[in-house]
């Protein structure tokens, strides 16, 4: 038994990541629009998405639950059934803000990320509603 503890203590510790992995269902047109925006601004897609998420949270912050204010609802965008799941890495800071916001409204983290992307596509005039 002592031998097992000794081996465990010598095992390399997992590196704590500074980012979070998500899989977001997303239609091909949304994925392509995101790529167009990144190319247009000459930035990594991840950075543009994180910017969209922060803008979305700031824009929707008034909807957070509060006893003093009447309750408001956020209606998130939802990917079409069968949309391909896209792998996305977000920085820990942005992910934690997204998670906190999602719990406060309440909607899922994936829906916050997808809704932020769609609103970003609309603001960038890639998508018209």
C-alpha atoms as one frame of an Amber mdcrd trajectory, in Angstrom:
protein
   0.000   0.000   0.000   2.856   2.392   0.810   4.333   1.617  -2.588   1.132
   2.874  -4.300   1.207   6.138  -2.341   4.861   6.554  -3.267   4.102   6.029
  -6.958   1.149   8.444  -6.819   3.260  11.156  -5.215   5.884  10.766  -7.939
   3.346  10.904 -10.763   3.442  14.158 -12.707   0.674  16.520 -11.721  -1.728
  17.573 -14.434  -1.015  21.025 -15.707  -3.817  23.415 -14.833  -5.107  24.864
 -18.076  -5.613  28.571 -18.565  -8.494  27.890 -20.934 -11.757  25.991 -21.134
 -12.938  23.613 -23.828 -16.504  23.819 -25.169 -18.387  22.163 -27.974 -20.952
  24.516 -29.479 -23.506  23.291 -32.027 -23.179  25.666 -34.967 -24.447  25.755
 -38.524 -21.935  25.940 -41.348 -23.041  29.487 -42.314 -22.400  30.719 -38.745
 -18.972  29.085 -38.684 -18.086  30.585 -42.067 -19.347  34.029 -40.996 -17.163
  33.840 -37.897 -14.161  33.030 -40.123 -14.958  35.992 -42.412 -15.049  38.372
 -39.430 -11.735  37.081 -38.092 -10.086  37.541 -41.498 -11.634  41.000 -41.916
 -10.234  42.184 -38.569  -7.009  40.169 -38.912  -7.550  38.531 -35.515  -7.786
  34.975 -34.300 -11.302  33.574 -34.307 -11.066  32.851 -30.583 -10.309  36.514
 -29.819 -13.230  37.745 -31.925 -15.573  35.279 -30.244 -14.391  36.298 -26.777
 -14.990  39.934 -27.746 -18.517  39.076 -28.899 -19.157  37.226 -25.630 -18.007
  40.160 -23.504 -20.161  42.579 -25.557 -23.146  40.257 -25.266 -22.795  39.967
 -21.502 -22.422  43.730 -21.153 -25.458  44.374 -23.384 -27.594  41.846 -21.534
 -26.333  42.609 -18.008 -29.539  44.516 -17.265 -31.382  41.195 -17.440 -29.613
  39.646 -14.461 -31.964  38.603 -11.713 -32.524  41.227  -9.029 -35.180  41.520
  -6.336 -35.482  45.287  -6.930 -36.293  44.972 -10.634 -39.058  43.052 -12.355
 -37.774  39.879 -13.940 -36.820  40.068 -17.610 -36.022  37.202 -19.913 -33.290
  36.704 -22.454 -34.322  34.697 -25.465 -31.120  33.051 -26.702 -30.411  31.962
 -30.245 -30.343  28.198 -30.668 -28.570  26.264 -33.404 -30.663  24.168 -35.740
 -31.195  20.535 -34.852 -28.356  18.482 -36.271 -25.891  21.400 -36.391 -22.303
  20.198 -36.173 -20.648  20.688 -32.767 -17.609  22.959 -33.077 -14.733  22.685
 -30.645 -13.848  25.997 -29.033 -11.281  27.038 -26.453 -12.070  30.082 -24.301
  -9.779  31.777 -21.824 -10.607  30.963 -18.202 -11.538  34.581 -17.505 -14.078
  34.779 -20.314 -15.434  31.320 -19.540 -15.942  32.139 -15.852 -17.737  35.405
 -16.724 -19.896  33.527 -19.219 -20.704  30.832 -16.694 -21.611  33.390 -14.018
 -23.819  35.284 -16.459 -25.481  32.096 -17.720 -26.372  31.068 -14.177 -27.812
  34.506 -13.405 -30.258  34.673 -16.319 -30.548  31.396 -16.423 -29.531  29.870
 -19.757 -26.776  27.432 -20.685 -23.194  28.521 -21.292 -23.312  27.072 -24.807
 -26.372  29.170 -25.624 -24.690  32.320 -24.313 -21.670  31.645 -26.542 -23.796
  30.842 -29.601 -26.072  33.858 -29.031 -23.039  36.119 -28.646 -21.686  34.848
 -31.964 -25.000  35.387 -33.758 -25.348  38.917 -32.359 -21.738  39.559 -33.416
 -22.543  38.389 -36.943 -25.525  40.741 -36.985 -23.480  43.731 -35.710 -20.764
  43.006 -38.276 -23.449  42.963 -41.000 -22.589  39.372 -41.960 -26.068  38.202
 -40.969 -29.286  40.135 -41.458 -32.451  39.567 -39.497
